[in-house]
Amino acid sequence: MDDLAKFLVARVADDHHAYAYVAHTLSGEALLDSHLPMLDLTEQLAEAHRPMAPSDPRSAGLAYALRVLAQSYAEHPDYREEWRP
């Protein structure tokens, strides 16, 4: 599961760079309706899951949520089929 969390954090970083480029190119108003809050939440969830013990009752639900969120990156070459929910 740690690999999935790392994958999601890396994809979020990529998306943040893309949004920064758009903001620089088109002005900051381009980000008003962006997905930045969702990207930040995804990163927070991935980071929260890393130190969580498998015995933690929240672990299974959070792992499932991360697999669902990762589906939006299913076309990325580093995505693994075993991560599908």
ABEGO torsion letter per residue (X at the ends): XAAAAAAAAAAAAAAAAAAAAAAAAAEAAAAAABAAAAAAAAAAAAAAAAABBAABAAAAAAAAAAAAAAAAAAABAABBAAABX
